[in-house]
Amino acid sequence: MGEAVVLDGRKVAESVRQRLTQRIAARREAGARVPGLVVIRVGDDPASEVYVNNKRRAAAAVGMAAREIHLAADTPEAEVVATVQALNQDPAVDGILVQLPLPAGISSEAVLEVLDPAKDADGLTADNLGRLAAGKPRLVPCTPRGILELLDQYAIPLRGRRAVVVGRSRLVGMPMALLLVQRDATVTIVHSRTPDAQAIAREADVLVVAAGRRGLVGPEWVKPGAAVVDVGIHRTAEGIEGDVDFAAVRTCAGWLTPVPGGVGPLTVAMLLANTWTAYAAREGLAASEAAI
Ligand code: NAD
């Protein structure tokens, strides 16, 4: 058997950013305001600082007005909540993102509870997840939205196919499963309490792995020829690795995402796409102008 096609997340993310750049430039030339994104970071988690800088730079690069609000780790929850509420009211702000995890003592639930769903750039509020479950998606979590974009760009068939999602998180696994169902795949979620997840995964034509367990998935999890999407991010002495054993799975999968360079770049691109979607809705743009 040949080697899997490696899905190039950087390339697909670049094409999303180019489309956004054109859309935003057209708005600016028409004299309209540009989309605004605010990222709130609380405390000094070093990984969060890197992520937030990447997001802010990526937003500025496509022509958005992007800024960060950095609050000290000991900021009271009420002040974080009040910051979000003030941004909800700010007409220049279309997308608000609260970088997780928050320091101990600040509940992400409490913060998401007050976030205006129309500005929820991460698609994590109960309102947006409920809309997704109801088949009326508005703002969809960035990582699953990016994975769907990647599968579509490589014309990987979903309708009528067996899809297995490893992981059931609010951020990735659960919304991924909902999106795949809506694309007419037959979807199974496996998680940490599933007996013999490997045997179930092996039935999948499309396998999305978001377990947060380095190297969990080897070829014994993969149906020959399947599309395998690796969401995991693990910083190791050798660099960034995923949940999938890339070298081994490459010899049996039909398609495979690398780590890094697969899902990660798309997650950031989709944050921008969500901010654009929120902006387009708030500005009342026609569907043809809003589409990305
Ligand atoms: P999480 O810890 O919230 O959820 C992990 C899920 O995996 C849980 O539902 C758990 O039940 C399941 N699980 C754990 N061990 C398992 C096992 N052995 N077999 C089957 N299921 C198992 O994590 P998350 O937020 O969904 O993130 C998952 C991974 O993806 C992490 O490595 C995270 O860093 C990464 N991530 C990457 C991106 C990206 O842009 N590439 C975005 C978000 C998260």
Residues whose N, C-alpha, C, O or C-beta is under 5 A from the ligand:
A	BS01	NAD	T143 V166 G167 R168 S169 L171 V172 G173 V190 H191 S192 A197 A210 A211 G212 R213 V231 G232 I233 V263 G264 T267
